[in-house]
């Protein structure tokens, strides 16, 4: 049973920045958009791809127990952008949205069912405002993932990246208008440093995954 941790926030809030304290050989980075990291470091184990099969093969073979998919939201976006431009109509449109949701949900299921229990995969995504309200949710495409699946409901830890005046931090518990959550005694404060390595250590301590 692999573990999934969701990391979300607006652009520039410190999502990728949070990786900088990991050692170069401590994580397996899946760089979906092949973008430059916001710090001067090159990770030893890294692939750039938005192919689900290649991602799953990489997760099975990675030599470490921590993986990061950054930015996983573009797995949805890229599938949509490649599919919608063909002038789809009628059932073909629904099939495209179904495929987008099925493949992303399938990635979650693969991590949870196929990876060892001491593997943690951090899935990084953008946030967006919910329609007609002031609440923030994960930025997805279509309604299936929001209404039928509810991605935050599939995980125990969902941290929100926040920033203000050049300072970055993680929010560990909901403010009532977002999907942030974690066990109440996992982290010492409702706001913690923007340091995913420290988060990884805290989660492994909590679930006794150090071995």
N, C-alpha and C positions, 0 to 999 in steps of 0.2 A: 504494500500500500504506500505508494509515493505520496508526498504531501505537496499541496499547491498553496502558495501564498500570493494573494493579489496585492499589487502595488499600483496605485492610481493617482492621478492629479492632472492639473492643467499643464500645458507646455511651458517649460521653464521653471517648474516648481521643484526640480531636483531629483526626478526619477532616475535618470541615468547617472547623475552626479553621485547618487548614493552608493555606487559600486566602487568608488575610488579607493577605499581602504582594504579591499580584497587584494591578496597577493596575486601575482601574475599567473600562478599555477593553482589557484584555489577554486576557481569556478569554470563552468562551461557556459560560454556566452553565445547565445543565438541572436545575432544582430540582423533582425528582419529587414531593415531598410539599408543596411550596409552604411550606416552613418558614422561620422567621427564621434568619439566619446568626448565629453567636456573636460577631460583631464589627460595628461600625458602618460599614458600607460597602454601597453599592448598585452592582452591576455593570451596565454599560451594555447588554451583550448577555446577556439572561437570559429564559428561558421557564419556565413552571411547567406541567408536563404529565407524564402517564404513558402517553401515546399513542405507540406505536412509530413510526407513520407520520410524525407531527409531529416526533418527535425526529430521524428520518432526514432529513426535509426541512430542518430547522434546521441539521443538521451539514453538509449540502451547500451551504447558502447563507451560513453564518457568515462574517463578515469577518475573523476571526482564525484562528490555526493551533493554538490550544489550547482544548480543550473539557473540561468536567467534568460528569459525570452523578452527582448526589448526591441521594438515596441510591438507587443503581440496584437494590438488593435489593427495593425496594417496587414495581418493575415486576413482579416475580414475585408478591409478596404481594397486590397489588391485583388482578391477573388471577385469582389463586386465590380471593380473598374474593368477587369478583363472580360467579365461576362455581360455587362449591361450594354456595351457598345455595339452589339450585333443586331440591334433593332428587335429585341425580344418582345413578344406580345402574349397575352393570355396566360395559359398554363406555364409557358416557358419562364415567365417572370417569377411566378411562385416557385418553380423548381430552382431557380437561381438563389432565391432567398433561403429556401430549404437547404440547399447545398452549403451555403455560407454558414448557417447555424449548425448543421449536422457535423461538418468538419471541425468546427471550433469546439463544440461539445465533445466530439470524439477525441480531441486532443486532451481535454480534461479527464475523460474516462481512461484513456491510455495511461496517463501519468498515475492516476489513482489505482489502476488495476494491474499494470504491468511493471512498474518500477518498485524497487525495494523500499521498505518502510523508513530507512534512514536517508532517503533522497528527498531533497526539498527543491521544488521548481518555483522560482519567483516569476510570475507573469505580470509584466508591466503594461499598463494601458492608460489611455487618456480618460478624462472625465468630461461630462456634459450636464447641463441643466435638464431636468425632466420637463416634458411639455406641460405648460400650464401651472407650473409650481416653482418653488424656490429650492428644491432639493437636487442634490447632485448624485449622479449615477455613473456607471461605466459607459464609455462611448462605444456603442455597438452599431450594427446595421440590421434593420428589420425588427420585427416584434418578437420573433420566436425566442431569442436569447433573453429578452427582458421579461416577457410575460409567461412563457412556458417553461423556461429553464431556470432563470434567476441565477446567474453565475456566482454572485456573492453567497448565495445559499449553499453552494457546493464546497465552500471552504470555511475554515475556522478563523483564519487571520486575513484581514483585508485592511491594509494601511494606506492612509492618504498622505501624499506629499503636499506640503504647504510651504509658502515662502512669503517674506515681507521684508522690505528694506535690505535686501541682500542676504538675509538669514534664511536658512532652509531647515525644515524639521519634518518628522513624521507625526501625524495624529494617530493615536492608537485606539481611541474610542469615539463613537459617533457623537456629533453635536446635535443630533436630532434631525438634521437635514442632509445626511449623507449615508453611505453604506459602510463606513469604517467600523471595524470590530476586531476584538482579540479577547482571549480569556482575561478576566479582570486582574489576575495576579501574575500574568506573564511579564508585563512591563511595569516598571516602578512609577511611571508618570503618564499622564494623558498625552504629553508631548515629549518626544525623545529626539535625539540627534539624527540627522539625515545620514545614517550610517548603516547600510544593509548588512555589513559584516557583523556589527554588533547585534542587529536584529536576528541574524542567522544563529549566532551563539546563544541568544536568549531563548529562541525556539528549541534549539537542540538541548539546552539545559532543561527546559520545561518538560519535554517529552523523552528525556533520557536517550538522546540519539548521538551521543558523543562517540560511542564505540564504532 
